[in-house]
């Protein structure tokens, strides 16, 4: 990474380390909805919680993820079996050029048997690598790009009903092309990858029209749109 890129990544790491989870203050008003089930609230937030685990049965493991059957104990003492997939997590990059075009990559995804339109993304598969560093690496590997400015954009839990995977998306601007000698030789599905530059507002329309369906891409594009001045 360049010096400027390293500076931005260091700042992101520091701000993430200093961040304190905000429980949202007083989450509820203590009053029931006047007509429907539930309580009235102004602010709500995820919070840490942990039910006891009676036992864990490993079902599968490889360098990218593991699958286990956890038997959890609810507050009443009853036990329940839950299949849990534990990947390494992933990062994604919403890269915008100086004309407000977003970089989208087209890649074959075998699990869904489709060529999906996505923003550059990848797994946290380098031990000790911070998500911001992984995002910079993925932008170089999938798009041959460097970014002069990085900004955290969105955090998501992928499919919490059965997976522990967490995603972090970043906004990358001040883009430059990687020198030819520093570019990655792509393999497998990535060797067949295409890159497209699409006007950002058009990308928002494509998401809302169901033409772009990758969850991390959808979340990042809509988050960037909401964060813009209205």
Order of alpha helices (4+ residues) and beta strands (2+ residues): alpha-beta-beta-beta-beta-beta-beta-beta-beta-beta-alpha-beta-beta-beta-alpha-alpha
